[in-house]
Amino acid sequence: MGYFRFWRWCLDMNINHQLKFSFLDFLSNQTFFNSEFKNIRAEFIKYSPEYEPKRFYSKIYIIFRELVSQNLIFMDTSNCTYKYSSNYSKKDICDLISQLKSLEVENCLSMEYTRVNENISDLFQELSIYKKYLIKFPKCSELINRFIDQKESEIHLLSYELKALRNLLEAQ
């Protein structure tokens, strides 16, 4: 995955998390009975107008259906138009928010661990090339040795960062 695609993916993940937290926050203060999704969404849009654009419709609906699958929202399918009723307490929603925040922290740590690990791998590749150039260009050995020392130092620091991230992940 390219650098910019990776950060675009991270940005999308962040937007999805923000949307989910906003929707759950909205639901924590709402109850509804025999309501259509479009009405629930309309109320959510009043609460969080930044999610009004159509591109958020499917994302909101996916979050909503996750809650249905977890039995936090009842779905009445007896009519041609589905009706939904809340089946949660404020505590249920707050617990769900807490779980999501914990997962978000773990995901961030995992992504950072992957990034640091990839940087170390890249530095080892670069280091091996400098060592080949040391043999190929002995007249530049002083300059190449400086680069080798610098890269070894960077690898050393990143290995400590990797160890710290591993400890944080294990402590989660």
C-alpha positions in Angstrom: 0.0 0.0 0.0 1.5 3.3 -1.0 2.2 6.1 1.5 -0.6 8.4 0.4 -3.1 5.5 0.0 -2.2 4.4 3.5 -2.8 7.9 5.0 -6.0 8.2 3.0 -7.1 4.9 4.4 -6.3 6.2 8.0 -8.2 9.4 7.3 -11.3 7.4 6.2 -11.0 5.2 9.2 -10.9 8.3 11.4 -14.0 9.7 9.7 -15.8 6.4 10.2 -14.8 6.3 13.9 -16.0 9.9 14.4 -19.3 9.1 12.7 -19.8 6.0 14.8 -19.0 7.9 18.0 -21.3 10.7 17.0 -24.1 8.3 16.1 -23.7 6.4 19.4 -23.6 9.6 21.4 -26.8 10.7 19.6 -28.5 7.3 20.5 -27.4 7.4 24.1 -29.8 10.3 24.6 -32.6 9.0 22.3 -35.2 6.3 22.3 -37.6 5.5 19.5 -40.5 3.2 18.8 -41.7 1.9 15.4 -39.7 4.5 13.6 -38.4 4.3 10.0 -34.7 4.6 9.4 -35.1 7.8 7.4 -36.7 9.5 10.5 -34.0 8.3 12.8 -31.4 9.5 10.4 -33.2 12.9 10.1 -33.0 13.3 13.8 -29.3 12.4 13.8 -28.7 15.0 11.1 -30.3 17.6 13.3 -27.9 16.5 16.1 -24.8 16.3 13.8 -25.4 18.3 10.6 -21.9 17.6 9.3 -23.1 14.1 8.4 -25.9 15.3 6.1 -24.2 14.7 2.8 -25.4 11.6 0.9 -22.0 10.0 1.1 -22.7 9.4 4.8 -26.1 7.8 4.3 -24.7 4.2 3.7 -22.2 4.6 6.5 -24.9 5.6 9.0 -27.1 2.7 7.7 -24.2 0.2 8.2 -23.6 1.4 11.8 -27.4 1.2 12.4 -27.6 -2.3 11.0 -24.7 -3.4 13.2 -26.7 -2.3 16.2 -29.7 -4.3 14.9 -27.5 -7.3 14.6 -26.4 -6.8 18.2 -30.0 -6.7 19.3 -29.6 -3.1 20.6 -32.3 -2.1 18.1 -35.3 -4.2 17.2 -36.3 -4.4 13.6 -40.0 -5.1 12.7 -40.1 -6.6 9.2 -43.8 -7.4 9.2 -44.7 -4.5 6.9 -43.1 -3.5 3.6 -41.4 -0.6 5.4 -39.1 -1.7 8.3 -39.8 -0.1 11.6 -37.2 0.1 14.3 -37.4 0.4 18.1 -34.6 1.0 20.6 -33.7 -1.9 22.9 -30.8 -0.4 24.8 -30.1 1.6 27.9 -27.7 4.6 28.1 -25.3 2.2 29.9 -25.3 -0.2 26.9 -24.4 2.6 24.5 -21.7 4.0 26.9 -20.2 0.5 27.2 -20.1 0.2 23.4 -18.4 3.6 23.1 -15.8 2.5 25.7 -15.1 -0.7 23.8 -14.8 1.2 20.5 -12.3 3.7 22.0 -10.2 0.8 23.4 -10.2 -0.8 19.9 -9.3 2.5 18.3 -6.3 2.9 20.5 -5.2 -0.7 19.8 -5.6 -0.1 16.0 -3.5 3.1 16.2 -0.8 1.3 18.1 -0.8 -1.6 15.6 -0.6 0.7 12.6 2.3 2.6 14.3 4.0 -0.8 15.0 3.6 -1.8 11.3 5.0 1.6 10.2 8.1 1.4 12.4 8.7 -2.2 11.4 8.6 -1.3 7.7 11.0 1.6 8.4 13.4 -0.8 10.0 13.2 -3.1 7.1 13.8 -0.3 4.6 16.8 0.9 6.6 18.3 -2.6 6.6 17.9 -2.7 2.8 19.5 0.7 2.5 22.3 -0.4 4.8 23.1 -3.4 2.7 23.3 -1.2 -0.4 25.8 1.1 1.4 27.9 -1.9 2.4 28.0 -3.1 -1.3 29.0 0.5 -2.3 31.8 0.4 0.3 33.4 -2.5 -1.6 32.6 -1.1 -5.0 33.8 2.5 -4.3 36.7 2.3 -1.7 37.7 5.9 -2.4 34.4 7.0 -0.9 34.7 4.8 2.2 34.8 7.7 4.6 31.5 9.2 3.3 29.9 5.8 3.0 30.9 4.8 6.5 29.2 8.0 7.8 26.0 6.9 6.1 26.4 3.4 7.5 26.8 4.7 11.0 23.8 7.0 10.6 21.6 4.2 9.3 22.7 1.8 12.1 21.9 4.5 14.6 18.4 5.0 13.1 17.8 1.3 13.2 18.9 1.2 16.8 16.5 4.0 17.8 13.6 2.5 15.8 14.2 -0.9 17.5 13.6 0.7 20.9 10.5 2.4 19.5 9.3 -1.0 18.2 9.9 -2.6 21.6 8.0 0.2 23.4 5.0 -0.3 20.9 5.1 -4.0 21.5 4.9 -3.5 25.3 2.0 -1.1 24.8 0.2 -3.6 22.6 0.7 -6.4 25.0 -0.5 -4.3 27.9 -3.8 -3.6 26.1 
